[in-house]
Each structure stands twice: as structure tokens, then as C-alpha cells.
Amino acid sequence: MTTSEKVWTVTKMFFARLRFVAIFIVAALLVGYWDNIKAHVDKWTRPPSAYAAADAHDEWYCPMHPQVVRSQPGQCPICSMDLKKRDPKEKGAAITDRIQLSPYRLALANIGTTAVAYKPLVREVRALGVLDYDETRLANISARVAGRADELFLTYTGQSVKAGDPVYSLYSPEVFTAQREYLQARKRVNDLPKDAGAETRADASAVYNASMQKLVLWGISREQLDKLDQEFDASGKIPTHFTVTSPITGTVVRKEINPGQYLQVGQTAYAVADLSSLWLKAKLYEADIPLVRIGQKVSVQVESLPNETIQATVTYLAFALDPQTRTLDARIEVPNKDLRLRPGMFATALIKAPAVPTTGPSTVPATMQATSTMSAEAERARVFQRALKPYLQSADLLAHDKIDDVPALLAQTVAMLESPGADAKLKDAYARLTAAVKETAGENIEALRETFKKVSLALIDIAKVTGQPIDAPAVQIYLCPMKDKPYWLQVTGPTANPYMGLRMFDCGGPVEPLPKSAPMPSHDAGTDGAAAYVLAVPRSAVIDTGTRKIVFVQSAPGVFDLREVMLGSLAAEDLYPVLGGLKEGDQVVTTGAFLLDSENRLNPPAH
């Protein structure tokens, strides 16, 4: 074998062995990265959904069943309605994505929904602060005239004193001279002859008034002047000491004088405070400022009284923020009749305010903001809501192809509406309702459904006048596209068609909600923190991305729309007030929302 033949043989053996090494490496890589490779292959080969395919051009959808979307015109496979054409870009700016799950995956994900409804919401604002003296009930007893305090009637700090009680006795040559001038001027006025001239009388009166005014400005009271006059008239002597009295009732909180001490003008001798009311000087965070108003009721708690809550009132809000802490100073007046609270104690103020400030945006309809007290309209709405209950029960029976008890239930509705039916605005509709119910006796289910249609139309007309109570479950007007397109009333939720029954149980859908009436009685939310009715969504339904808040709204069984919403601050009831993006009756996902969000991120629709 020649040398070249040997080299060729060695080369072939080397490449033959190299192939085995390469095959081993490829096999190892396939085993190690199999999951990633499979995920990419699935993504590249997954067929687009009907919804995604329709995004590229015009699409056709069913108004009654929005989950039915086709790329070509045709009929709805559920209700046989003609599909309507729309531009995919016009599906609604609020809906950013749509997810459709099969019944199996829906059950596996344990998706739960809740209807968006009006709720009485409050926000709780907690403010920390320190109790201090009420400045309007704090008196500094200072010397108005120089002199020597020879006798002290208040001898220690903490001593109680009443308004008008003596505080200390002051000897002052100025006071003695002023008292003598006053008594002499008084005697001169009293001794004027009856025939004295007008000028003489005026001069005497002027001197008397000036001398008396000097004593009044030094703090002498009317009672002290009377006593001074009586002693002078009885003995002819002028007192050498002037007694200073307390201007308020309270407790001595500071004593700065000793017996025999000489006081200069303006020098403080005592500080007396009325502790029956204290000030809580609290600080509010910037975000909580719009929720607090002067006159608002506050619940105050202190550490020394852990099981007690004291009702107080906001009396002052500062005009500017503290630049260091970015907080606003608030003053809360706290009653302290039993004197158990002490200045310097730490306290927490719990302020309850409407979840949406009254000066800001509100999702409450104008008809609900008109009054906050019980009215005839609100009571009429309550009566209608009670009368609606047997009607809804009869609708459910018809939807399940049952007629037992339907006539009796409709008769209950008529009986309950007898009182509001006398109203001139409701008289015609109530007459049609009564006439329709009288036709229900002894009829088959088809005839009963015809009568139910007349009853529904009459109730709809009544409902548009009475409205629903603000806190009642949302009821909507549903439309059946079959036959002559009859209407009926139903609580917001999956369709239960009373006209088609089990043949087409979910045929049709909501077209219009019933209006809401004025709320039930409540106090002024601005002063006592009463809840205000606002559209609310549970916290568990909201996904906060940091830059926006989104929820998943069930538009049809198994179909969920991702919708961006505007929400207020979280309320104490663990609910968000809705400022935009949702309406009453929308079914939002409260259980499994994060699973839907994960599904949307992993398998986004083609756009």
C-alpha cells in the first residue's frame, strides 16, 4: 500500500469517527433544549384564531353574541342573525386584547366574575399627631401694671380656678393713686349742686370716665368697682392692694411668680388653660388632602385609651405644605370633658371621606346627586324593586320551559305596584300591566309567553319612570332577535331567554340598562364621612402594571376583553371607585385574572 493510499484510509476513518461525535453532540443538544425548540415550533406553526385572522381586514360579527367573529358574511350559528360588518379598528379603544377559552380551559382556570355595581364607598385617612392646648382656651395672666405681689391665691401648678377667682394681690403706688383719683372723681360727680352748669357737669363726668377707664384697662372688673365704691362709702378708706382675677375657668399649667416678687409690666405670672377641649395637631399626606374638609367628623384614638374612640372635628387646614415633610398641617378639636387626655399625648385621627371627592369627577348619575335624603322617588323605586322580584322568577321559569306559578308570580307584581300605579305618570303603563296579567289564567306556554311580552313592555315603561334603587343589582332590558324581537327584563348576566326556552336558552342579549333613582337617606358626606355611592370594582379584578390599570371583562361565555380603566384610590371596602372604562353590570374577572393576563402575554393575538 502506497503512502497516499495510507493517508486516504486514515482520513476516511477520521471523518467516519467524527460523524459519530457530531451525531452525539446534536442528540445531546436536542435533549437539553427540547422544551425551547418545541415552544418555538408551536409558536411558528400555531394557526391564527378567527378573531386574529379577522384583524387584517374587515370582519363580520353577531351583535347578540360578540364572540362570533367571521372573516366572511353569513349568519350567526347561535341565533341565526345576519352578521354585521365592522372595521377591526373600531371595536373600541378601551378593549386592547380579547381572549377566548374553551369550556374545559375555563373550568381549569377557575375563572370567577363579579358584576360592576354602585357601592357606598369611603376612604380611610389616618393622620398622626400630638395633642396640644386649645389656644382659644389658654390665658396668660400677665401684669398690666408694675407692682409687688404680696399674696398668692394660686399656690401651685395644676390648681383649678374659676373665671373671676382671685389670683394674686398686687401692691402698686400707681394703682393706689388711680383708685384715689377714681373715688375723688366719683365723689365730685355725686356732690355737684343741682344748679351746676352744663360745662361743670361735663368736666366732672369726663374726669370720672377717664379715671374709671384707667382701672378697667388694668383689669379691674365691674364687681371690684362696686366693692371699691361700697368700702369707700362705708369707711372712707382707699384699698392699698389690687386683686388680679382669672379671666377663664381652667387649670394652672404654669406658675412663674413667688410671694413678694416684684412684677414688671407685661411679665407673665400664671398660665391657665381650659383642658375641656384640646387640639390635635396632625399632618396629612399630599394625596389625602382633597378628602379632608373643615367641619368634617374625625375618630381619634390615643394609646392610653386603646379601646375608646373620641369623636372630634376638623377646624383648620394650613394654606401651604411643609416643604421638608411634604405634609399639610391640620388642626382637630378634641373634646376632653372628663380630662383624661393630656397635652403632649400622641394620637391617631381616622378620617372617613367619600371615595371620590365631591369636587372631583364622579360616576354617580346626575339623578343620584340631586338629593341625599329620602324622597318619594326613592321610596317608589324601592317598591318597584320589590315588585320586580316575582317577575324575574317568572322569567326564569319560562326560560326553563315551566309555567307553574307564573300567573301567580305576575299577579304578585301587579299587587305590589298598585300604590305607585296610581301616579299620573304610571297610570297608563300600570293599566296595560293589569290587563295583560288578567289574560294569563289557564293558557299554554306559548300563549303565556305572548302575555309575558305585554307584561314586560309595561314594566319597562314603569321602570323608566321609577328607576331602580342605587344599591340594587343592575337590571337590563334584553332583546330576543327571533320572532318579532320581544323584550324582557333580567339581572345583568348570562342570557336566559324566556321566549325561546331551552331550545335557544342563551339567544339574545342586553340592549339598555334600567335607570337608577336617587339614593337612600344619608348624611352629608363632607361633615360626617358618610359613604357616597359610586361605581365600584373589586381590588382582585384589577391588574396594576405600574403605568396603567387593566381588567378583564367577560363579553360572552368564554370570551374576555382586556380593558384599560381609570380608577380612584382604593376604598376601605377593598374596592376601587371607577372613573372611566366600565359601566354598571359589566362582568369583571375577579378570580383568575392573572391567569388570563399570562395567557394574553404568552399567546398575544395577531394585530
ABEGO torsion letter per residue (X at the ends): XBAAAAAAAAAAAAAAAAAAAAAAAAAAAAAAAAAAAAAAAAAAABBBBAAAAAAABBBBBBAABAABBBABBEBBAAAGBBBBBBBAAAAEAABABBBBBBAAAAAAAGBBBBBBBBBBBBBBBBBBBBBBBBAAABBBBBBABBEBBABBABABBGBBBBBGBBABBBBBAAAAAAAAAAAAAAAAAAABBAABBAAAAAAAAAAAAAAAAAAAAAGBBAAAAAAAAAAAAAAGBBBABBBBBBABBEBBABBABBBGBBBBBGBBABBBBBAABBBBBBBBBAAAAAABBBGBBBBBBBAABAABBBBBBBABBBABBBAAAGBBBBBBBBBBAAGABBBGBBBBBBBBBBABBAABBBABBAAAAABABBBAAAAAAAAAAAAAAAAAAAAAAAAAGBABGAAAAAAAAAAAAAAAAABAAAAAAAAAAAAAAAAABGBBAAAAAAAAAAAAAAAAAAAAAAEBBAABBBBBBBBBABEAGBBBBBBBEBBBBAAAEAABAABEBBABBBBBBBBBBBBBAAAAGBBBBBBBBBAAABBBAGABBBBBBBABBGBBBBBBBBBBBBBAAGBBBBAEGBBBGBBBBABGAAAAAAAAAABBBBX
